[in-house]
Amino acid sequence: MANIKSAKKRILVTDIKTARNKAIKSKVKTYVKKVEQAVAENDKAAAQAALVQATSEISKAASKGVYHKNTASRKVSRLAKAVAAMA
C-alpha cells in the first residue's frame, strides 16, 4: 500500500476512472447486443432503431476517451454493415 499522499490520491482517482470506464463500456456492449439480437431475429426495423442508439453510445464513449476514435468507428461500421446486409 502506498504511503505517500500523492500516490494514495492516484490510487483513488484511478479506481474512480476505472469504474467510470467500465460502466461506459458495459453500456456500449448492451446496445451492441441489442443490434446483434435484432439482426439475428431478422427484424430490420428494430435493428435500425437499435443501430441509431448504439452509434450514439459508441460516439459518446469515444468522445469521453473510453474508446479510441478508430475503435469506435470500426464498431459502428461493423454494426452498420450487419444491418445493411439484412436486406
PDB file of N, CA, C and O in Angstrom:
ATOM      1  N   MET A   1       0.845  -1.191   0.000  1.00  0.00           N
ATOM      2  CA  MET A   1       0.000   0.000   0.000  1.00  0.00           C
ATOM      3  C   MET A   1       0.882   1.243   0.000  1.00  0.00           C
ATOM      4  O   MET A   1       1.951   1.270   0.610  1.00  0.00           O
ATOM      5  N   ALA A   2       0.415   2.251  -0.687  1.00  0.00           N
ATOM      6  CA  ALA A   2       1.183   3.489  -0.804  1.00  0.00           C
ATOM      7  C   ALA A   2       1.210   4.248   0.521  1.00  0.00           C
ATOM      8  O   ALA A   2       0.244   4.237   1.284  1.00  0.00           O
ATOM      9  N   ASN A   3       2.335   4.903   0.773  1.00  0.00           N
ATOM     10  CA  ASN A   3       2.474   5.733   1.966  1.00  0.00           C
ATOM     11  C   ASN A   3       2.438   7.221   1.638  1.00  0.00           C
ATOM     12  O   ASN A   3       2.061   8.040   2.477  1.00  0.00           O
ATOM     13  N   ILE A   4       2.829   7.563   0.424  1.00  0.00           N
ATOM     14  CA  ILE A   4       2.901   8.961   0.014  1.00  0.00           C
ATOM     15  C   ILE A   4       1.500   9.451  -0.358  1.00  0.00           C
ATOM     16  O   ILE A   4       0.723   8.750  -1.008  1.00  0.00           O
ATOM     17  N   LYS A   5       1.206  10.682   0.079  1.00  0.00           N
ATOM     18  CA  LYS A   5      -0.131  11.244  -0.109  1.00  0.00           C
ATOM     19  C   LYS A   5      -0.547  11.276  -1.581  1.00  0.00           C
ATOM     20  O   LYS A   5      -1.677  10.917  -1.914  1.00  0.00           O
ATOM     21  N   SER A   6       0.358  11.701  -2.459  1.00  0.00           N
ATOM     22  CA  SER A   6       0.026  11.798  -3.884  1.00  0.00           C
ATOM     23  C   SER A   6      -0.231  10.412  -4.486  1.00  0.00           C
ATOM     24  O   SER A   6      -1.079  10.262  -5.366  1.00  0.00           O
ATOM     25  N   ALA A   7       0.498   9.407  -4.012  1.00  0.00           N
ATOM     26  CA  ALA A   7       0.296   8.040  -4.509  1.00  0.00           C
ATOM     27  C   ALA A   7      -1.061   7.503  -4.068  1.00  0.00           C
ATOM     28  O   ALA A   7      -1.740   6.807  -4.823  1.00  0.00           O
ATOM     29  N   LYS A   8      -1.445   7.833  -2.842  1.00  0.00           N
ATOM     30  CA  LYS A   8      -2.770   7.420  -2.345  1.00  0.00           C
ATOM     31  C   LYS A   8      -3.870   8.054  -3.186  1.00  0.00           C
ATOM     32  O   LYS A   8      -4.862   7.408  -3.524  1.00  0.00           O
ATOM     33  N   LYS A   9      -3.679   9.331  -3.520  1.00  0.00           N
ATOM     34  CA  LYS A   9      -4.664  10.028  -4.339  1.00  0.00           C
ATOM     35  C   LYS A   9      -4.750   9.394  -5.724  1.00  0.00           C
ATOM     36  O   LYS A   9      -5.843   9.202  -6.257  1.00  0.00           O
ATOM     37  N   ARG A  10      -3.604   9.071  -6.301  1.00  0.00           N
ATOM     38  CA  ARG A  10      -3.595   8.455  -7.632  1.00  0.00           C
ATOM     39  C   ARG A  10      -4.367   7.137  -7.614  1.00  0.00           C
ATOM     40  O   ARG A  10      -5.082   6.819  -8.565  1.00  0.00           O
ATOM     41  N   ILE A  11      -4.223   6.375  -6.535  1.00  0.00           N
ATOM     42  CA  ILE A  11      -4.950   5.102  -6.414  1.00  0.00           C
ATOM     43  C   ILE A  11      -6.457   5.361  -6.407  1.00  0.00           C
ATOM     44  O   ILE A  11      -7.214   4.668  -7.086  1.00  0.00           O
ATOM     45  N   LEU A  12      -6.887   6.360  -5.638  1.00  0.00           N
ATOM     46  CA  LEU A  12      -8.311   6.697  -5.572  1.00  0.00           C
ATOM     47  C   LEU A  12      -8.836   7.168  -6.924  1.00  0.00           C
ATOM     48  O   LEU A  12      -9.893   6.728  -7.376  1.00  0.00           O
ATOM     49  N   VAL A  13      -8.092   8.066  -7.564  1.00  0.00           N
ATOM     50  CA  VAL A  13      -8.521   8.613  -8.857  1.00  0.00           C
ATOM     51  C   VAL A  13      -8.580   7.508  -9.914  1.00  0.00           C
ATOM     52  O   VAL A  13      -9.497   7.471 -10.734  1.00  0.00           O
ATOM     53  N   THR A  14      -7.602   6.617  -9.884  1.00  0.00           N
ATOM     54  CA  THR A  14      -7.577   5.501 -10.839  1.00  0.00           C
ATOM     55  C   THR A  14      -8.787   4.598 -10.650  1.00  0.00           C
ATOM     56  O   THR A  14      -9.392   4.152 -11.625  1.00  0.00           O
ATOM     57  N   ASP A  15      -9.142   4.327  -9.394  1.00  0.00           N
ATOM     58  CA  ASP A  15     -10.314   3.497  -9.113  1.00  0.00           C
ATOM     59  C   ASP A  15     -11.596   4.143  -9.642  1.00  0.00           C
ATOM     60  O   ASP A  15     -12.455   3.470 -10.211  1.00  0.00           O
ATOM     61  N   ILE A  16     -11.707   5.453  -9.445  1.00  0.00           N
ATOM     62  CA  ILE A  16     -12.894   6.170  -9.915  1.00  0.00           C
ATOM     63  C   ILE A  16     -12.980   6.129 -11.437  1.00  0.00           C
ATOM     64  O   ILE A  16     -14.041   5.850 -11.997  1.00  0.00           O
ATOM     65  N   LYS A  17     -11.862   6.408 -12.105  1.00  0.00           N
ATOM     66  CA  LYS A  17     -11.853   6.412 -13.571  1.00  0.00           C
ATOM     67  C   LYS A  17     -12.092   5.011 -14.137  1.00  0.00           C
ATOM     68  O   LYS A  17     -12.774   4.851 -15.149  1.00  0.00           O
ATOM     69  N   THR A  18     -11.528   4.003 -13.478  1.00  0.00           N
ATOM     70  CA  THR A  18     -11.721   2.626 -13.924  1.00  0.00           C
ATOM     71  C   THR A  18     -13.197   2.244 -13.849  1.00  0.00           C
ATOM     72  O   THR A  18     -13.732   1.631 -14.773  1.00  0.00           O
ATOM     73  N   ALA A  19     -13.849   2.605 -12.752  1.00  0.00           N
ATOM     74  CA  ALA A  19     -15.268   2.300 -12.587  1.00  0.00           C
ATOM     75  C   ALA A  19     -16.107   3.006 -13.651  1.00  0.00           C
ATOM     76  O   ALA A  19     -17.043   2.424 -14.197  1.00  0.00           O
ATOM     77  N   ARG A  20     -15.766   4.263 -13.941  1.00  0.00           N
ATOM     78  CA  ARG A  20     -16.494   5.034 -14.950  1.00  0.00           C
ATOM     79  C   ARG A  20     -16.328   4.407 -16.335  1.00  0.00           C
ATOM     80  O   ARG A  20     -17.301   4.231 -17.068  1.00  0.00           O
ATOM     81  N   ASN A  21     -15.091   4.075 -16.679  1.00  0.00           N
ATOM     82  CA  ASN A  21     -14.826   3.461 -17.982  1.00  0.00           C
ATOM     83  C   ASN A  21     -15.533   2.128 -18.118  1.00  0.00           C
ATOM     84  O   ASN A  21     -16.078   1.810 -19.175  1.00  0.00           O
ATOM     85  N   LYS A  22     -15.523   1.345 -17.040  1.00  0.00           N
ATOM     86  CA  LYS A  22     -16.160   0.033 -17.054  1.00  0.00           C
ATOM     87  C   LYS A  22     -17.662   0.171 -17.274  1.00  0.00           C
ATOM     88  O   LYS A  22     -18.254  -0.599 -18.030  1.00  0.00           O
ATOM     89  N   ALA A  23     -18.280   1.155 -16.613  1.00  0.00           N
ATOM     90  CA  ALA A  23     -19.715   1.382 -16.769  1.00  0.00           C
ATOM     91  C   ALA A  23     -20.055   1.796 -18.195  1.00  0.00           C
ATOM     92  O   ALA A  23     -21.040   1.325 -18.764  1.00  0.00           O
ATOM     93  N   ILE A  24     -19.245   2.671 -18.769  1.00  0.00           N
ATOM     94  CA  ILE A  24     -19.499   3.137 -20.141  1.00  0.00           C
ATOM     95  C   ILE A  24     -19.326   1.993 -21.135  1.00  0.00           C
ATOM     96  O   ILE A  24     -20.138   1.839 -22.047  1.00  0.00           O
ATOM     97  N   LYS A  25     -18.272   1.188 -20.968  1.00  0.00           N
ATOM     98  CA  LYS A  25     -18.046   0.048 -21.871  1.00  0.00           C
ATOM     99  C   LYS A  25     -19.185  -0.959 -21.764  1.00  0.00           C
ATOM    100  O   LYS A  25     -19.610  -1.530 -22.768  1.00  0.00           O
ATOM    101  N   SER A  26     -19.677  -1.175 -20.554  1.00  0.00           N
ATOM    102  CA  SER A  26     -20.779  -2.100 -20.338  1.00  0.00           C
ATOM    103  C   SER A  26     -22.035  -1.613 -21.055  1.00  0.00           C
ATOM    104  O   SER A  26     -22.759  -2.400 -21.665  1.00  0.00           O
ATOM    105  N   LYS A  27     -22.284  -0.312 -20.975  1.00  0.00           N
ATOM    106  CA  LYS A  27     -23.446   0.279 -21.639  1.00  0.00           C
ATOM    107  C   LYS A  27     -23.341   0.105 -23.155  1.00  0.00           C
ATOM    108  O   LYS A  27     -24.322  -0.235 -23.816  1.00  0.00           O
ATOM    109  N   VAL A  28     -22.159   0.338 -23.693  1.00  0.00           N
ATOM    110  CA  VAL A  28     -21.941   0.175 -25.134  1.00  0.00           C
ATOM    111  C   VAL A  28     -22.195  -1.278 -25.543  1.00  0.00           C
ATOM    112  O   VAL A  28     -22.857  -1.542 -26.547  1.00  0.00           O
ATOM    113  N   LYS A  29     -21.665  -2.212 -24.759  1.00  0.00           N
ATOM    114  CA  LYS A  29     -21.849  -3.633 -25.066  1.00  0.00           C
ATOM    115  C   LYS A  29     -23.322  -4.017 -25.063  1.00  0.00           C
ATOM    116  O   LYS A  29     -23.755  -4.826 -25.885  1.00  0.00           O
ATOM    117  N   THR A  30     -24.097  -3.441 -24.143  1.00  0.00           N
ATOM    118  CA  THR A  30     -25.529  -3.724 -24.080  1.00  0.00           C
ATOM    119  C   THR A  30     -26.222  -3.283 -25.364  1.00  0.00           C
ATOM    120  O   THR A  30     -27.027  -4.024 -25.928  1.00  0.00           O
ATOM    121  N   TYR A  31     -25.908  -2.074 -25.824  1.00  0.00           N
ATOM    122  CA  TYR A  31     -26.532  -1.568 -27.055  1.00  0.00           C
ATOM    123  C   TYR A  31     -26.079  -2.363 -28.279  1.00  0.00           C
ATOM    124  O   TYR A  31     -26.867  -2.584 -29.198  1.00  0.00           O
ATOM    125  N   VAL A  32     -24.823  -2.794 -28.299  1.00  0.00           N
ATOM    126  CA  VAL A  32     -24.323  -3.615 -29.409  1.00  0.00           C
ATOM    127  C   VAL A  32     -25.066  -4.947 -29.437  1.00  0.00           C
ATOM    128  O   VAL A  32     -25.431  -5.434 -30.507  1.00  0.00           O
ATOM    129  N   LYS A  33     -25.291  -5.533 -28.271  1.00  0.00           N
ATOM    130  CA  LYS A  33     -26.019  -6.804 -28.192  1.00  0.00           C
ATOM    131  C   LYS A  33     -27.446  -6.658 -28.706  1.00  0.00           C
ATOM    132  O   LYS A  33     -27.980  -7.568 -29.339  1.00  0.00           O
ATOM    133  N   LYS A  34     -28.063  -5.505 -28.430  1.00  0.00           N
ATOM    134  CA  LYS A  34     -29.429  -5.270 -28.915  1.00  0.00           C
ATOM    135  C   LYS A  34     -29.463  -5.264 -30.438  1.00  0.00           C
ATOM    136  O   LYS A  34     -30.384  -5.812 -31.043  1.00  0.00           O
ATOM    137  N   VAL A  35     -28.456  -4.643 -31.059  1.00  0.00           N
ATOM    138  CA  VAL A  35     -28.387  -4.616 -32.527  1.00  0.00           C
ATOM    139  C   VAL A  35     -28.177  -6.036 -33.053  1.00  0.00           C
ATOM    140  O   VAL A  35     -28.867  -6.474 -33.974  1.00  0.00           O
ATOM    141  N   GLU A  36     -27.221  -6.746 -32.464  1.00  0.00           N
ATOM    142  CA  GLU A  36     -26.917  -8.105 -32.925  1.00  0.00           C
ATOM    143  C   GLU A  36     -28.111  -9.044 -32.754  1.00  0.00           C
ATOM    144  O   GLU A  36     -28.345  -9.917 -33.589  1.00  0.00           O
ATOM    145  N   GLN A  37     -28.862  -8.861 -31.671  1.00  0.00           N
ATOM    146  CA  GLN A  37     -30.031  -9.702 -31.446  1.00  0.00           C
ATOM    147  C   GLN A  37     -31.105  -9.418 -32.494  1.00  0.00           C
ATOM    148  O   GLN A  37     -31.729 -10.347 -33.007  1.00  0.00           O
ATOM    149  N   ALA A  38     -31.326  -8.138 -32.817  1.00  0.00           N
ATOM    150  CA  ALA A  38     -32.312  -7.772 -33.834  1.00  0.00           C
ATOM    151  C   ALA A  38     -31.903  -8.315 -35.200  1.00  0.00           C
ATOM    152  O   ALA A  38     -32.750  -8.751 -35.979  1.00  0.00           O
ATOM    153  N   VAL A  39     -30.599  -8.285 -35.488  1.00  0.00           N
ATOM    154  CA  VAL A  39     -30.100  -8.833 -36.760  1.00  0.00           C
ATOM    155  C   VAL A  39     -30.323 -10.347 -36.787  1.00  0.00           C
ATOM    156  O   VAL A  39     -30.724 -10.895 -37.814  1.00  0.00           O
ATOM    157  N   ALA A  40     -30.067 -11.019 -35.672  1.00  0.00           N
ATOM    158  CA  ALA A  40     -30.251 -12.476 -35.599  1.00  0.00           C
ATOM    159  C   ALA A  40     -31.718 -12.861 -35.781  1.00  0.00           C
ATOM    160  O   ALA A  40     -32.029 -13.899 -36.364  1.00  0.00           O
ATOM    161  N   GLU A  41     -32.613 -12.013 -35.276  1.00  0.00           N
ATOM    162  CA  GLU A  41     -34.048 -12.278 -35.402  1.00  0.00           C
ATOM    163  C   GLU A  41     -34.607 -11.799 -36.739  1.00  0.00           C
ATOM    164  O   GLU A  41     -35.789 -11.993 -37.021  1.00  0.00           O
ATOM    165  N   ASN A  42     -33.767 -11.177 -37.561  1.00  0.00           N
ATOM    166  CA  ASN A  42     -34.150 -10.674 -38.883  1.00  0.00           C
ATOM    167  C   ASN A  42     -35.223  -9.597 -38.797  1.00  0.00           C
ATOM    168  O   ASN A  42     -36.085  -9.509 -39.672  1.00  0.00           O
ATOM    169  N   ASP A  43     -35.178  -8.782 -37.755  1.00  0.00           N
ATOM    170  CA  ASP A  43     -36.125  -7.683 -37.559  1.00  0.00           C
ATOM    171  C   ASP A  43     -35.443  -6.385 -37.978  1.00  0.00           C
ATOM    172  O   ASP A  43     -34.749  -5.745 -37.188  1.00  0.00           O
ATOM    173  N   LYS A  44     -35.655  -6.012 -39.237  1.00  0.00           N
ATOM    174  CA  LYS A  44     -34.926  -4.871 -39.802  1.00  0.00           C
ATOM    175  C   LYS A  44     -35.255  -3.543 -39.110  1.00  0.00           C
ATOM    176  O   LYS A  44     -34.363  -2.731 -38.866  1.00  0.00           O
ATOM    177  N   ALA A  45     -36.516  -3.327 -38.801  1.00  0.00           N
ATOM    178  CA  ALA A  45     -36.918  -2.062 -38.162  1.00  0.00           C
ATOM    179  C   ALA A  45     -36.269  -1.928 -36.784  1.00  0.00           C
ATOM    180  O   ALA A  45     -35.740  -0.871 -36.440  1.00  0.00           O
ATOM    181  N   ALA A  46     -36.315  -2.991 -36.011  1.00  0.00           N
ATOM    182  CA  ALA A  46     -35.718  -2.963 -34.670  1.00  0.00           C
ATOM    183  C   ALA A  46     -34.201  -2.812 -34.759  1.00  0.00           C
ATOM    184  O   ALA A  46     -33.589  -2.117 -33.948  1.00  0.00           O
ATOM    185  N   ALA A  47     -33.603  -3.469 -35.752  1.00  0.00           N
ATOM    186  CA  ALA A  47     -32.152  -3.404 -35.922  1.00  0.00           C
ATOM    187  C   ALA A  47     -31.713  -1.978 -36.256  1.00  0.00           C
ATOM    188  O   ALA A  47     -30.709  -1.500 -35.728  1.00  0.00           O
ATOM    189  N   GLN A  48     -32.460  -1.298 -37.128  1.00  0.00           N
ATOM    190  CA  GLN A  48     -32.109   0.066 -37.488  1.00  0.00           C
ATOM    191  C   GLN A  48     -32.279   1.019 -36.312  1.00  0.00           C
ATOM    192  O   GLN A  48     -31.464   1.920 -36.113  1.00  0.00           O
ATOM    193  N   ALA A  49     -33.337   0.817 -35.534  1.00  0.00           N
ATOM    194  CA  ALA A  49     -33.560   1.660 -34.359  1.00  0.00           C
ATOM    195  C   ALA A  49     -32.454   1.437 -33.327  1.00  0.00           C
ATOM    196  O   ALA A  49     -31.944   2.388 -32.734  1.00  0.00           O
ATOM    197  N   ALA A  50     -32.091   0.173 -33.121  1.00  0.00           N
ATOM    198  CA  ALA A  50     -31.042  -0.158 -32.163  1.00  0.00           C
ATOM    199  C   ALA A  50     -29.684   0.355 -32.650  1.00  0.00           C
ATOM    200  O   ALA A  50     -28.839   0.750 -31.847  1.00  0.00           O
ATOM    201  N   LEU A  51     -29.482   0.346 -33.969  1.00  0.00           N
ATOM    202  CA  LEU A  51     -28.223   0.836 -34.536  1.00  0.00           C
ATOM    203  C   LEU A  51     -28.036   2.329 -34.248  1.00  0.00           C
ATOM    204  O   LEU A  51     -26.927   2.769 -33.946  1.00  0.00           O
ATOM    205  N   VAL A  52     -29.105   3.096 -34.341  1.00  0.00           N
ATOM    206  CA  VAL A  52     -29.027   4.537 -34.063  1.00  0.00           C
ATOM    207  C   VAL A  52     -28.604   4.765 -32.614  1.00  0.00           C
ATOM    208  O   VAL A  52     -27.741   5.598 -32.337  1.00  0.00           O
ATOM    209  N   GLN A  53     -29.214   4.026 -31.696  1.00  0.00           N
ATOM    210  CA  GLN A  53     -28.871   4.166 -30.280  1.00  0.00           C
ATOM    211  C   GLN A  53     -27.441   3.720 -30.014  1.00  0.00           C
ATOM    212  O   GLN A  53     -26.696   4.384 -29.292  1.00  0.00           O
ATOM    213  N   ALA A  54     -27.062   2.583 -30.606  1.00  0.00           N
ATOM    214  CA  ALA A  54     -25.716   2.046 -30.396  1.00  0.00           C
ATOM    215  C   ALA A  54     -24.661   3.005 -30.936  1.00  0.00           C
ATOM    216  O   ALA A  54     -23.632   3.226 -30.298  1.00  0.00           O
ATOM    217  N   THR A  55     -24.916   3.569 -32.104  1.00  0.00           N
ATOM    218  CA  THR A  55     -23.986   4.522 -32.705  1.00  0.00           C
ATOM    219  C   THR A  55     -23.791   5.732 -31.795  1.00  0.00           C
ATOM    220  O   THR A  55     -22.676   6.221 -31.616  1.00  0.00           O
ATOM    221  N   SER A  56     -24.889   6.199 -31.229  1.00  0.00           N
ATOM    222  CA  SER A  56     -24.835   7.347 -30.317  1.00  0.00           C
ATOM    223  C   SER A  56     -23.994   7.023 -29.084  1.00  0.00           C
ATOM    224  O   SER A  56     -23.151   7.824 -28.682  1.00  0.00           O
ATOM    225  N   GLU A  57     -24.216   5.867 -28.488  1.00  0.00           N
ATOM    226  CA  GLU A  57     -23.479   5.483 -27.280  1.00  0.00           C
ATOM    227  C   GLU A  57     -21.993   5.278 -27.569  1.00  0.00           C
ATOM    228  O   GLU A  57     -21.141   5.662 -26.767  1.00  0.00           O
ATOM    229  N   ILE A  58     -21.687   4.677 -28.710  1.00  0.00           N
ATOM    230  CA  ILE A  58     -20.288   4.454 -29.083  1.00  0.00           C
ATOM    231  C   ILE A  58     -19.588   5.797 -29.309  1.00  0.00           C
ATOM    232  O   ILE A  58     -18.442   5.984 -28.898  1.00  0.00           O
ATOM    233  N   SER A  59     -20.282   6.724 -29.960  1.00  0.00           N
ATOM    234  CA  SER A  59     -19.702   8.045 -30.202  1.00  0.00           C
ATOM    235  C   SER A  59     -19.451   8.787 -28.899  1.00  0.00           C
ATOM    236  O   SER A  59     -18.424   9.449 -28.748  1.00  0.00           O
ATOM    237  N   LYS A  60     -20.381   8.682 -27.957  1.00  0.00           N
ATOM    238  CA  LYS A  60     -20.202   9.315 -26.647  1.00  0.00           C
ATOM    239  C   LYS A  60     -18.987   8.724 -25.934  1.00  0.00           C
ATOM    240  O   LYS A  60     -18.191   9.450 -25.339  1.00  0.00           O
ATOM    241  N   ALA A  61     -18.856   7.395 -26.001  1.00  0.00           N
ATOM    242  CA  ALA A  61     -17.726   6.736 -25.350  1.00  0.00           C
ATOM    243  C   ALA A  61     -16.403   7.195 -25.963  1.00  0.00           C
ATOM    244  O   ALA A  61     -15.416   7.390 -25.255  1.00  0.00           O
ATOM    245  N   ALA A  62     -16.396   7.364 -27.286  1.00  0.00           N
ATOM    246  CA  ALA A  62     -15.175   7.814 -27.959  1.00  0.00           C
ATOM    247  C   ALA A  62     -14.846   9.254 -27.581  1.00  0.00           C
ATOM    248  O   ALA A  62     -13.679   9.600 -27.398  1.00  0.00           O
ATOM    249  N   SER A  63     -15.869  10.088 -27.464  1.00  0.00           N
ATOM    250  CA  SER A  63     -15.628  11.492 -27.126  1.00  0.00           C
ATOM    251  C   SER A  63     -15.118  11.646 -25.701  1.00  0.00           C
ATOM    252  O   SER A  63     -14.421  12.612 -25.390  1.00  0.00           O
ATOM    253  N   LYS A  64     -15.462  10.703 -24.837  1.00  0.00           N
ATOM    254  CA  LYS A  64     -15.000  10.748 -23.449  1.00  0.00           C
ATOM    255  C   LYS A  64     -13.649  10.058 -23.267  1.00  0.00           C
ATOM    256  O   LYS A  64     -13.091  10.049 -22.169  1.00  0.00           O
ATOM    257  N   GLY A  65     -13.136   9.489 -24.334  1.00  0.00           N
ATOM    258  CA  GLY A  65     -11.819   8.871 -24.269  1.00  0.00           C
ATOM    259  C   GLY A  65     -11.820   7.428 -23.807  1.00  0.00           C
ATOM    260  O   GLY A  65     -10.761   6.860 -23.542  1.00  0.00           O
ATOM    261  N   VAL A  66     -12.998   6.828 -23.708  1.00  0.00           N
ATOM    262  CA  VAL A  66     -13.076   5.428 -23.286  1.00  0.00           C
ATOM    263  C   VAL A  66     -12.614   4.520 -24.426  1.00  0.00           C
ATOM    264  O   VAL A  66     -11.920   3.528 -24.201  1.00  0.00           O
ATOM    265  N   TYR A  67     -13.007   4.870 -25.647  1.00  0.00           N
ATOM    266  CA  TYR A  67     -12.559   4.151 -26.836  1.00  0.00           C
ATOM    267  C   TYR A  67     -11.753   5.109 -27.702  1.00  0.00           C
ATOM    268  O   TYR A  67     -12.022   6.310 -27.725  1.00  0.00           O
ATOM    269  N   HIS A  68     -10.773   4.578 -28.408  1.00  0.00           N
ATOM    270  CA  HIS A  68     -10.052   5.348 -29.420  1.00  0.00           C
ATOM    271  C   HIS A  68     -11.023   5.604 -30.567  1.00  0.00           C
ATOM    272  O   HIS A  68     -11.922   4.799 -30.810  1.00  0.00           O
ATOM    273  N   LYS A  69     -10.848   6.714 -31.271  1.00  0.00           N
ATOM    274  CA  LYS A  69     -11.803   7.064 -32.329  1.00  0.00           C
ATOM    275  C   LYS A  69     -11.859   6.020 -33.437  1.00  0.00           C
ATOM    276  O   LYS A  69     -12.922   5.785 -34.013  1.00  0.00           O
ATOM    277  N   ASN A  70     -10.725   5.392 -33.741  1.00  0.00           N
ATOM    278  CA  ASN A  70     -10.729   4.354 -34.778  1.00  0.00           C
ATOM    279  C   ASN A  70     -11.468   3.106 -34.315  1.00  0.00           C
ATOM    280  O   ASN A  70     -12.147   2.452 -35.107  1.00  0.00           O
ATOM    281  N   THR A  71     -11.337   2.781 -33.046  1.00  0.00           N
ATOM    282  CA  THR A  71     -12.047   1.625 -32.485  1.00  0.00           C
ATOM    283  C   THR A  71     -13.550   1.877 -32.547  1.00  0.00           C
ATOM    284  O   THR A  71     -14.320   0.997 -32.931  1.00  0.00           O
ATOM    285  N   ALA A  72     -13.956   3.076 -32.169  1.00  0.00           N
ATOM    286  CA  ALA A  72     -15.377   3.430 -32.209  1.00  0.00           C
ATOM    287  C   ALA A  72     -15.894   3.369 -33.648  1.00  0.00           C
ATOM    288  O   ALA A  72     -16.978   2.846 -33.906  1.00  0.00           O
ATOM    289  N   SER A  73     -15.122   3.897 -34.559  1.00  0.00           N
ATOM    290  CA  SER A  73     -15.508   3.894 -35.968  1.00  0.00           C
ATOM    291  C   SER A  73     -15.650   2.468 -36.491  1.00  0.00           C
ATOM    292  O   SER A  73     -16.585   2.162 -37.231  1.00  0.00           O
ATOM    293  N   ARG A  74     -14.728   1.606 -36.105  1.00  0.00           N
ATOM    294  CA  ARG A  74     -14.774   0.204 -36.528  1.00  0.00           C
ATOM    295  C   ARG A  74     -16.026  -0.493 -35.990  1.00  0.00           C
ATOM    296  O   ARG A  74     -16.683  -1.242 -36.714  1.00  0.00           O
ATOM    297  N   LYS A  75     -16.349  -0.247 -34.737  1.00  0.00           N
ATOM    298  CA  LYS A  75     -17.533  -0.863 -34.129  1.00  0.00           C
ATOM    299  C   LYS A  75     -18.805  -0.420 -34.850  1.00  0.00           C
ATOM    300  O   LYS A  75     -19.666  -1.242 -35.164  1.00  0.00           O
ATOM    301  N   VAL A  76     -18.915   0.885 -35.112  1.00  0.00           N
ATOM    302  CA  VAL A  76     -20.095   1.418 -35.803  1.00  0.00           C
ATOM    303  C   VAL A  76     -20.185   0.833 -37.204  1.00  0.00           C
ATOM    304  O   VAL A  76     -21.261   0.448 -37.660  1.00  0.00           O
ATOM    305  N   SER A  77     -19.051   0.771 -37.876  1.00  0.00           N
ATOM    306  CA  SER A  77     -19.020   0.268 -39.247  1.00  0.00           C
ATOM    307  C   SER A  77     -19.476  -1.189 -39.326  1.00  0.00           C
ATOM    308  O   SER A  77     -20.242  -1.559 -40.216  1.00  0.00           O
ATOM    309  N   ARG A  78     -19.006  -1.997 -38.404  1.00  0.00           N
ATOM    310  CA  ARG A  78     -19.370  -3.417 -38.416  1.00  0.00           C
ATOM    311  C   ARG A  78     -20.855  -3.618 -38.116  1.00  0.00           C
ATOM    312  O   ARG A  78     -21.505  -4.476 -38.713  1.00  0.00           O
ATOM    313  N   LEU A  79     -21.385  -2.823 -37.190  1.00  0.00           N
ATOM    314  CA  LEU A  79     -22.810  -2.925 -36.895  1.00  0.00           C
ATOM    315  C   LEU A  79     -23.641  -2.473 -38.087  1.00  0.00           C
ATOM    316  O   LEU A  79     -24.621  -3.127 -38.446  1.00  0.00           O
ATOM    317  N   ALA A  80     -23.257  -1.358 -38.703  1.00  0.00           N
ATOM    318  CA  ALA A  80     -23.992  -0.834 -39.855  1.00  0.00           C
ATOM    319  C   ALA A  80     -23.949  -1.829 -41.013  1.00  0.00           C
ATOM    320  O   ALA A  80     -24.940  -2.014 -41.720  1.00  0.00           O
ATOM    321  N   LYS A  81     -22.814  -2.455 -41.195  1.00  0.00           N
ATOM    322  CA  LYS A  81     -22.662  -3.447 -42.270  1.00  0.00           C
ATOM    323  C   LYS A  81     -23.585  -4.641 -42.030  1.00  0.00           C
ATOM    324  O   LYS A  81     -24.195  -5.158 -42.965  1.00  0.00           O
ATOM    325  N   ALA A  82     -23.683  -5.075 -40.773  1.00  0.00           N
ATOM    326  CA  ALA A  82     -24.544  -6.209 -40.432  1.00  0.00           C
ATOM    327  C   ALA A  82     -26.011  -5.868 -40.671  1.00  0.00           C
ATOM    328  O   ALA A  82     -26.773  -6.700 -41.162  1.00  0.00           O
ATOM    329  N   VAL A  83     -26.405  -4.643 -40.323  1.00  0.00           N
ATOM    330  CA  VAL A  83     -27.805  -4.225 -40.519  1.00  0.00           C
ATOM    331  C   VAL A  83     -28.100  -4.067 -42.007  1.00  0.00           C
ATOM    332  O   VAL A  83     -29.174  -4.453 -42.467  1.00  0.00           O
ATOM    333  N   ALA A  84     -27.165  -3.509 -42.757  1.00  0.00           N
ATOM    334  CA  ALA A  84     -27.357  -3.307 -44.195  1.00  0.00           C
ATOM    335  C   ALA A  84     -27.438  -4.638 -44.945  1.00  0.00           C
ATOM    336  O   ALA A  84     -28.116  -4.735 -45.968  1.00  0.00           O
ATOM    337  N   ALA A  85     -26.750  -5.661 -44.437  1.00  0.00           N
ATOM    338  CA  ALA A  85     -26.725  -6.967 -45.095  1.00  0.00           C
ATOM    339  C   ALA A  85     -28.040  -7.720 -44.927  1.00  0.00           C
ATOM    340  O   ALA A  85     -28.255  -8.744 -45.575  1.00  0.00           O
ATOM    341  N   MET A  86     -28.910  -7.225 -44.071  1.00  0.00           N
ATOM    342  CA  MET A  86     -30.192  -7.907 -43.841  1.00  0.00           C
ATOM    343  C   MET A  86     -31.134  -7.807 -45.030  1.00  0.00           C
ATOM    344  O   MET A  86     -31.984  -8.677 -45.220  1.00  0.00           O
ATOM    345  N   ALA A  87     -30.997  -6.757 -45.833  1.00  0.00           N
ATOM    346  CA  ALA A  87     -31.900  -6.527 -46.964  1.00  0.00           C
ATOM    347  C   ALA A  87     -31.800  -7.617 -47.981  1.00  0.00           C
ATOM    348  O   ALA A  87     -32.493  -7.578 -48.997  1.00  0.00           O
TER     349      ALA A  87
END
